[in-house]
């Protein structure tokens, strides 16, 4: 019984294999693919002019070398941002909830890795100040400290907002309106 089932499965698989090979052969015959000898491979512009092979030697003259510090100056100059028409911003000056979450999370991670704080915090271990252990815990929580720094606008972050055309706008946190 088992031998008969195995033989039936082999016959079905062989028939399927033969049909697949026939289908591929018909497909190749219909579309006449000759892999690389098509007229599609012609590189030229729409007026029928092809690319000359001797132009490839002059490509090294078309390369401009730009220093890294030149790129930073060209993108945005924070000191001279008042009154320039080229620095008109098109995005909203409001900090979104997603940006707020990202900034607080990033800053809290930095604080937990012993980054210097930008605001003073109360660190009193004695119970004479009248605060509970929970209040003292909140004073030392990196998320709470990061949120306080954000509302004081003392975090030295620059927020980069990407635009649909591929460019971006850089905003300092002290320029944004935080709700």
Protein Blocks (a to p, Z undefined) as FASTA:
>chain_A
ZZmmmmmmmmmmmmmmmmmmmmmmmmmmmnopgghpafklpgcdfkopacdfklmmmmmm
mpccddfklmmmmmpcfklmgopaklccfbdfbdcfklmmmmmmmmmmmmmnopacfbdc
dddfbfklopafklmmmmmpmklmmmmmmmnopaccdcddddfkopacdddfklpccZZ
